Amino acid sequence: MQTFFIVAILALGFVITFQIAKASEYVAVLRGYERSRKQSNKINGFLLLAFLILGLIGVYYCNEQLKGKILGEPASDHGVLVDRMLYVTIAITFIVFVITQVALFWFSYKYQEKENQKAFYFPHNNKLELIWTVIPAIVLTILVGVGIFYWFKITGAAPKNAMQVEIVGKQFGWEMRYPGKDGVLGKKYFKNVNPAANNPAGQIWDDPANYDDVFVEQEMHLVVGKPVQLVIGAKDVIHDVGLAHFRLKMDAVPGTPTTMWFTPTITTADMRKKTGNPDFVYEISCDQMCGKGHWSMRGTIVVETQEEFDAWMAGKKPQYLVANPDKDPSKKADTLSAAAPVTGAIIR
């Protein structure tokens, strides 16, 4: 029923518009076509000028209302650079926008059709064409060059002290894997993926580097002020790791690992104070349409101090021991304690 009403309203709007156009045409015939045209031009010129003024006021108002409120302060070192580049781009394009739009609407009003006014035909001017070709080319070259510089910086080699975290997208969630004390992620093979056997990442248990790797889902923990390199992949279709608060994103492609690195600069606790939102979280979104559950593919990032991160890691068990409980020293100790005979003395 709702669809019917929408279609009916659209059809009615079309009929009304058509009838108004026909009525205007009949009025023009009655009044005289030329007189009617001049009067319409005058009205259109005034409306264009009003639209220009109201439009610029609207642009200013929206900017003041939304400035800094959508994404907030960048929470990474690269995010500051990305925002700086964005602001420079917006400033340049805004200047061009104001000049061209003011000229367009003002000229439409100023030079509307009038008696004894003849249009000036301006066919060609080499100097003018050179100016509006060379200057935009130089500006765009600089902007593209700065963008490429930042891109290679983000996707280039991470600092030597960077921690490494693997993040893998799947329909419809995120899996993270942390290296243990050795700082090396163990090898994995897609045919080894077996959640039922506690091996959701497909780790190769024969690789000693896997013995201390920690596997978690949906929530990534990072250390403030410490560089982190993300090793990105996907299990099924193409996903995209979107880190809006850090101003970063990178495709997650099945079979083709990608990487990017950054340094978190604001803890989750501090950002909650800055935003005044006690429920604030850094979000991991999927920025690539990946199926019907795409909307729900959301993870979180907790940025904390080194002490808090160490305490969190201490409470996690390596996935190798989860998948191979017979190798777990703590369980062996519990078994030995339970099996030990109880001895005591009888007091008479």
Sequence and secondary structure as in RCSB ss.txt:
>XXXX:A:sequence
MQTFFIVAILALGFVITFQIAKASEYVAVLRGYERSRKQSNKINGFLLLAFLILGLIGVYYCNEQLKGKILGEPA
SDHGVLVDRMLYVTIAITFIVFVITQVALFWFSYKYQEKENQKAFYFPHNNKLELIWTVIPAIVLTILVGVGIFY
WFKITGAAPKNAMQVEIVGKQFGWEMRYPGKDGVLGKKYFKNVNPAANNPAGQIWDDPANYDDVFVEQEMHLVVG
KPVQLVIGAKDVIHDVGLAHFRLKMDAVPGTPTTMWFTPTITTADMRKKTGNPDFVYEISCDQMCGKGHWSMRGT
IVVETQEEFDAWMAGKKPQYLVANPDKDPSKKADTLSAAAPVTGAIIR
>XXXX:A:secstr
 HHHHHHHHHHHHHHHHHHHHHHHHHHHHHH HHHHHHHHHHHHHHHHHHHHHHHHHHHHHHHHHHTTTSS S  
BHHHHHHHHHHHHHHHHHHHHHHHHHHHHHHHHHHT   TT         HHHHHHHHHHHHHHHHHHHHHHHHH
HHHHHS   TT EEEEEEEETTEEEEEE  TT     B GGG BGGGTBTT B TTSGGGTT EEEESEEEEETT
S EEEEEEESSS EEEEEGGGTEEEEEBBTB EEEEE B S HHHHHHHHT TT  EEEEE S  STTGGG EEE
EEEE HHHHHHHHHT   HHHHH GGG HHHHHHHHHHHS        
